[in-house]
Every structure is written in C-alpha cells, then in structure tokens.
Amino acid sequence: MPRVASASPIPDNPRARFAEKTKRATLRATQEANRRRAMPRWAGPAMRIGRRLAPALLLGVVGIWGWASGQAQMVTSVAVDKFMHASVEAGLSVREVFVTGREKADGPQLLAALGVEYGGPILAFDPHAARAALKAIPWVEEARVERRLPDTIFVAIRERVPMALWQNDQQLSLIDADGVVLTADDLSRWPNLPLLVGANAPARGPELLRLLAAEPTIADRVEAAVLVNGRRWDLRLKNKVDVRLPEHDVAAALHQLAMVQQTNQVLDKDVVAIDLRMPDRMAVQTSAMAADIRRKPPEKKQKI
C-alpha cells in the first residue's frame, strides 16, 4: 500500500479542490480493496454476528459462573421469599381448606398429605404435588386439587368402594374391586361383605363376585370363598355347606346349582358338601346322620 504524506491544505482554486477530492476518494477505494483482499468472504458476516451475540454470550458466562458458585440460587431464593412474604401481606394466604367427597378417609391424613399450612402463602402451594400425595392414600381413588384465590384450597376426592373382606395368613383386611387394601381397622363396620380367603384372592375375587351376582339365590347364602391352590374356588355357605366349584366354566356350575336349588331345595337339606367340578354331574355329600338314616331298614308297622 503506498504511503501518503500529511494532507496539504486544499487550494481555493475549484479545479484544484476537485482534483484533491478525487485523489482522496481513489485512496480510500484502494485501501478498502486491499482490506477485502486480506480478509476471507465469511469474515465480514461473522464479525457482524459476533458483535450481536457478544452481550448474550457474556450474560451466559456470568450466569454459569453464578450458578456454579451458588450465588444464583441464593439470589433467587431471597427474591422468592420476599415475593411470597409480600403476597401474604397482600392477602394471598391460606385461610380455608374445603374438602368434598370424603366419607371414610381420615381427615387429618388428608390434611397431612396436602402439606398446607394455615396462614402460609397460597402461591407457594403446589396442587399437582398435593394431588399425587392424596392418591397415595388407600381410600382415595381420584382427587382434584385447586387454588381458589385469594385464600381457599379446594379438594374434591372420590373414595374407593369396599368389595370384600380378605383373609390371608390369619390377617383380615378390607379391599376394593381392584384388590387395594383399604384398611385393617374396625372391620365390624362391614359385616355383610363376602369373605375372600387366599393369597391371590383379591385379584380373582371380582370375577367370582360378578358371577355370583348373576345367581342371587346362591350369592345370598355365601359366607366365604376360598381360593384353592390359586386355581379354583370353594364356597362356604352360611349353613356350613361347602360347594366345590370347577376351575373353568364357573358360571355354568353356579347356574346348575341354582336350578337344583329351585326345584329340589338341595341346600336346605342335611347336606355337607356339593361337588360341581365334573361338568356332567353333581355329587352331593350328606351328613353322617342322614347317611345312617338312609341305611336303616324301614321299621315294620305292627298290626293292632
């Protein structure tokens, strides 16, 4: 690049001034052309993008440093605490918890699951976390939790419906149709529920109870249902008669028993057990006393 001496004063002659301006323009064009030849084509756009992104990059570096050093968390925590304090002073605090749908679930247990504090900031209350905690309570099948500003927490729950009492390893529990154990306390409140016995009885129980509901003359007599080897059921009736059901086609066996009961009242006789495990027959076992009576020869009538 040619060196240029210090600029001399522009003469007053118009032609001289025009010549001087042309000379300077030519010099600037030459310098620009030299710079373009020295830099690649992508350098210009890259520099413009870099100038625009520089503030964001600087902010990101500062943010990473603040997070790593713990300063960001501390500043954020302080800001949140001040905001919550200000919201309480503005009247956004918990003054009432309104619960609907509760009948059997324990009230204090529900409040503990909500994790709400009277007078605390309502904006700090998390409805989603509260709903998950409520659904972990055995009695609660479904829950809806809302913040109703300025001061109310609204909770609507749907409770599970008891299906049966479950006996396993000499322990009694109350279960619903999904086999969820609801409680093991004060079971005397459900004296009319059927009793299911066996380790896997809650899983198989709903199907059996549905089939029994189709035969009410039998269902009304059932005191307990015992799952045998996890495969089939034995029914213990209220009059101590045992009914052995088959592994398959239980509906047909129950219907057969209902028809025999309707015509012959077999369940009202001196019967110990009825075996329905064979599809083409019904085996009836009578008591020892009834068997002895049948074995005795009829007494001869004495002539008078």
JODANOR-V846130 format. One line per field, one symbol per residue. phi: phi as a letter, one per 30 degrees, with the letter a starting at -180 (. if undefined). A space follows every 50 residues. Layout:
phi->???
//
This chain:
phi->.ddbdedcdddddeddddddddddddddddddddddddcdddddeddddd dddedddddddddddddddiddddddddddddddddddddjcbdcacccb jdbcdddeddddddiccdiddddddcdddddddddddedcdbbbbbccdc bbccbbbcddcdcacccbhiccbcbcdcidddabchdddbdcddccbkdc dddcdeddddddddbdddedcdcabcdchicbccccddcidccccddbhd ddddddddddddcbhddccdccabccdcdcabccccdddddddddddddd dddc
//
